[in-house]
Amino acid sequence: MIRISGSIVLYQNDRSILLEAINSFLESTIVEKLHLIDNSPENGLKDITTDKRVVYYHNPSNPGFGAAHNIAMKWAISEGFTYHLILNPDVYYAKGVLEELTEYLEMNPEIGNIMPKVLYPNNEVQLLCKLLPTPYDWIGRRFNPFKKMVERRNDLFELRFTNYDQIMDVPYLSGCFMYLRISALQKIGLFDEGIFMYGEETDLCRRLIDGGYRTIFYPKVHIYHHFEKGSHKSWRLTKIGMQSAIYYFNKWGWFFDKRRNFINKNILSKLKF
């Protein structure tokens, strides 16, 4: 029997936007449990829903995005669930999305993580499929004053040349919607709790690939994401992002990372230019 759980990590969220995410998940007839892990100082969102499939945890110590999701994933593993959805509190989608993704996962047991096409509320495509990052991609790109150089790199790094219209292996999928195979997590581990926020999904995707699993972009269904680049608007979040990048590159390698180069080249060789 297929058993599906999900988790949303909260931090002082807008109630109406959060309800869109919760209701999107609960409208699916195949889901069993949704965990709300609230990292906010206060538990003002504890009454956001009365649905019995929802479990609310107040987690004011705020250990970070990945660490909070790990609480739910550890539970899903212990209870024998099949799949687990990591869902952002600012994402919403139509009924049937999770059903189609589940069917695709069932047909392709080598897939460890799958993400649908992600749109802004105005239906513009969000460019959330990426190669494994170099230090330039995560740090240098933001400070490069030569816009044409940045755009050339973005076309490759964000796989823009694919037009986001084909099912494809992508080594770095966004953390806004990660539909994960529990058996894969049991093999490769959960989010690295050394990363507070930003980059934890990159690390997990990379470990899935190293564990022999595929990380797939599936554009036949789509979701909506109220996406704001918070790290570009807040010095505090910029600092967190920089700390995460340093941790990630210290772990995997900065400029000399043969495995990164191999994975990226292998992915590009399979894509249609």
N, C-alpha and C positions, 0 to 999 in steps of 0.2 A: 504493500500500500504506500502510495506517495503521501508524504507528510511535509507541509510547507509552513515555515515560520518567517517572521520578519522583525526588523528592529529599526527604530528611529531614535536618534540621539537629539535631545532637546537642549536649547539654551535660550531662555527668554524669547520664545518665538511668538510671532503673530498668530493669534488663535485661529483666525479664519483661514489663513494659508495652511497652517498645520492640519486643520480639519480636512482640507482637500486631500492631503497626503494620506491621512488615516482612512478616510472614506474610500479612496481609490483602492487601497489594499483590502479593506474589509468587504468591498463589493464583489470580490472574487469568491466564488463558491468553493474553491479548492484550498483556501488557506485555513489554518487552524489556530495560530497564535501570533499576536503582535506585541512586541515589547517596546515600551516607551521608557527610555533611560534619560532622566532629566538631570542634566548637569548644572542647572540653574541654582543660584543661592537659595531661592525660595521655591516652594512646591505649588506655585499658583496654577499650574497646568494639570494638576492631578485629577480634576473633574472634567477634562476635555471630552471624555466619552464614557458611556456606561456599558458599552459592548463587553460582554463577558469573555470575548476572545482576547481582550487587551489587558496586559499587565503593566502597571505603572511602577517605576522605581525612582525614588528621589535619590540622587547621587551628587550631593553638593560639594564633595571633595574635588569634583571635576578632573578626573585623571586624563582626560583627552578623548578625542573622537573615537579612535580605534579601540582604546581600552574600554570605553563604555559599550561599544558594539560587541566586544568580546564577552561581556557578561551574558548577553543573549545567545551568542553562538555557542558558548560552553553549555548552556542549558539545552540548546537544540541538539548538540552532540549527545549529551547524556540521556536525552529522551528519544533518541533514535529517529530524528527527522531526516528527510531526504534532501531538501533544499532550504536555503535561507536567503532572504532578500535584505540587503543593506539599502535603506531608503532615506533620502534626505527629507527634512521637514518642509521643503519648498518645492516638492515634486508632486505632480498629479497625472493621472492617466485614465483611459477609458476601460471599461470592462472588456475582458478578452485578451488583454496584453499579457498578463501573467500566464494565462492558459496556453497561449501560443508558444511563449518562451519555454514553458515546462515541457510541452510536447517535443520541441526541438532538442531540449536537453535529454529527454528520454531516448530520442533516436540517435544521439551522439554522446555516448558515455565518456568520451575523451575530453569533453568541454568542462572546465572547472569554474568558469565565470562567463556570463553573457550579459551584454548591455544592448538595449534597443536604441533606435535613433532618438536623439534628445533635441527638442525644439524649445525656443522661447515661446511665451504665450502668444506672440504675434506670428507664429509659425516659421520663423527664421531658424535655420539649423544651427545648433551649437557645435562648435568644432572641438569635440571632447575625445577624439581618437588620436592617440599620440604614440610616437616611438619612445623607447626608453630614453630618458633625458641625459644630456651631457651637462656639465656645469654651466656652459653658455646658455643652454635652453632654460634653465631654472634661475640663473643668477645674472649672467652677462647680458642676456637678451633685453632685460628690462631697462638696462642703463645704456644701451647702444643708441646713439643719436642718429644713426644712418638708417632711416626707415625702410629704404629699399632692400638693404641687406637683411633687416629683420623680417620683412615680408617673404623674401626668398627662403629663408630658413623655416619660417612658419609653414610655407607651402609643403615642405617636406616633413617637418616635425609633427604637424597636425594632420598630415595625410590629406591635405585639401584636394590634391590632384585626383583622388578617388571619387570625388563628388558625393561621398557618403551614401552611395546608392547600391552597394554590393555587400553581401555577407563576407566578412573578412576577419582574419586573425589580426588582432591589435595587441601589442605588448603592454600598453598602458591605457587602461580604460578608466573613465571617471568614477569617482566614489559616490556620485549622487544616486546611482542605481546599480548595485552589484548583485546579480542573482547567482548565488554560489552553490556548488555541489558540496554537501556536508562531508562526503567520503573523501573529497579532495582536501578539505580543511583538516580532516583527521590525519592526513598524510603529511601536509606541508606546514601546518600550524595556522594560528589566527593572526590578527593584526599585531605588528611589532609595537609594543607599548612604549618603546623608547621614542616613538614619534608622537608628539602631542596632537598635532593636526597639520594637514597638508603633506602629501607624499606617502601616507600609509597605504593608499590603494595601489600606488606604483610598486611599492615593496611587495605587497601581496600578489599582484599580478606576476611580477617577476619570479617569485617563489613558486607560483603555480606552473609557470612555463618550465622552470628548472625541475619541477616534480613530474613532468611529462604530460601536463594538461594544456589545453588550448584556452585562450581568452578571446572571446568572439564578439564582434559587433554585428548585430542583427537588425537591419533597417526596415524589415517588413512590418514591424509595429513601431509605434513611437510613444514617447511620454513628453510631458511639458515640465519645464524647470524654470522657476523664478530666479534665474541665476544672476548673482552680483559678485563681482570680484572683490570680496571684502579685503583681501590682502593688498589690493591696490589703493584702497581708500583709508586704511587705518595703519598708523605706524606700529601699533601693538601687533596687529595681524601680520604686517610685513616682517616684523622681528621674529614672530613664531614661524613664518614660512622660511625665513633664512636659517633659523635653527634646525628646522626639519631637513632642509636641503643639505646642510653640513653633516647632520647625522647620517642621512641616506648615502652621501658620497663617501663618508668615512667607512661606511659598512661595505659598499659595493665597489668603490674605486672612483677616483676623480677623473683624471685625463687618460689613464691607462686601464681600460676595462675591456678586456678581450671578449668576455661573455656578452656584454652589452652590444659591442660591435657585431658579433656573430648573430645575435637575436634580431637586431634591427635589419641587417643585410638580408637575413633569411626571410623576414616579413616582407621587405620591399621587393624581393625577387618573385614573390607570389602575387603581387598586386598588379592590377591593370592600369598602365599609365595612359 
